């Protein structure tokens, strides 16, 4: 499956398909996609990087959708708990899931220079080993720190 973030791609399609997928899943699962939840998802997709809750709150405040931290945190909690977004532990930030609705163990490539984040997949080996041991993985956090292509070219 392709990853997006460090390479060039159709960003508008990325946003449109991300929102369409979230809307479809919410409809199928009878989840309430409120205007604030939808807007937070759009912000994560538009920015195409990990954002802190207060950065998201700044967007919401500017748009008149809320000015108190619980507004952002509740929307983020909904998005993360339903697999539409991920929390990036190292950055204490959130990023849109690039594969919503798919059961997957994401791994994150984090650029130590620009804080760019790309979601990719953990090797199936982890799932295979867990299965062989009778362990059921509920959540995986794999974060790799390095330099993205743009920051590598800046240091050359």
N, C-alpha and C positions, 0 to 999 in steps of 0.2 A: 504494500500500500504506500502511496506517495506521502511524503512529508512536505509541509509548506513552511516557509519562514525565511530560510537563508537563501533559497533560490527564487528566481522571478516566476510569478504565476499571475493568473487573472484574479486579482484581489476582490473585485466586485462580485465575481462568481463565488468566491470563497465566503463572502459575507452573506450573499443571497441564499446559497445552499445551506449554510450553517443555520440561519434563521428558519428556513423552510423545514429543515430536519427537526429542530427543536419544537416548532409549532406542530408538526405531524406527530411527534412522540407525545407531546402534552395532550393532544387530542385523543390519541390511542390509549393513553394511560389515565385519561381523565384528570390530568394535572392542571391546575390553574396558572396559566401564564399571564400574570398581571402586567399592566403597562410598565411598571418599574422593573420587573424581572426581565421582560422582553428588552427594555432599553439597556439594562446592564449587559445582557448577552450581546446586543448590537455593539455596545462600547468595546467589549472585549474582542469582538471580531474585527471591528474597524481599526482599533489600535494595533492588533496583530502582535501583541507582546504581553508580557505579564504586567499587571497593574495592581497596585496596592488599593485597599478598600477606600482610603482617603482620596486617592486620585479619581476613583470612580465616583465617590461622593461629590467631588468638585464638579464633575460633568452633570450629575443629577441636580445639584444646587443651581447651576447656571441655567438648566432647562426647567426649573421650577418643579422638579419631581421629588424633592425632599432635601433637607439640610442637616438632618441628624444622623449620626453614624449607624444606628440600628436599621435605617432604611437600606443602606448599602449592604450591611452584613446579612440581613434577612434574605435579600435577593441573591447574594452570593451563596449563602447556605443552601437555598433551594437549587440553584444551578449546580453546585458541587454534589449535593446529595442525590441528584437525579442524573448525574453523569454528563451534564452539559458543559461543565467547566472543571478545571483542576486547580488545586492549591499548589503553588510552587514553594515548598518549604524554605529553601535557601534564601529566597527573596521575600518571603512573607507576602506573597502576591498571588494573583489569580490569572489564569489564562483560559481562553475558550478551548473546549475539547475539539480537536480536529476530526474526531471519529465518533460523534455522539450516536448512541443507539447500538454501537458495536461493543461486544464484550471484549475488552482488551486490557493488557497491562501496559500502561504508558511508561515511557522513559523520557526524560527531558534533557536536552542539550542546552546548556546555559553558557552564554559568552561572558567571560569574566570582565571584559572591557566595556561592552555596550549593554549588558544585561538582556540581550536578545534571547528568546526562548523558542525552541522548536520541539514539538511533540513527535516522538517516534515510538516504536514498539520495543518492549523487552524481548530478548531472545526467548523463543518457545521453551528453551531448556529450563527456565525457572518454573514454568507451569508443569512441565514433564516431571521434574524432580519433586515438586510439591505433590503431584498426583501419586507418584510412586511411593511417597512417604505417608500417603493418606491425609495430607494436609490440604485444606481448602483455603485458597488465597481470597481474601475479601478486599484487600487494598494493597497496592504496591506503590512505593515511592522510590524511583530510581532517578537520580539527578547527576548528570555528568557535567563537570566544569571544564571549560577550555576556551578556545578562540574561534569565532565564526569566520567565514571566508573574508568578509569585509574587514574585520579587525586584523586578520592575519596579513592582508595586503597592506594595511597601514603600517605594520611593523617591519615590512621588507624594505 
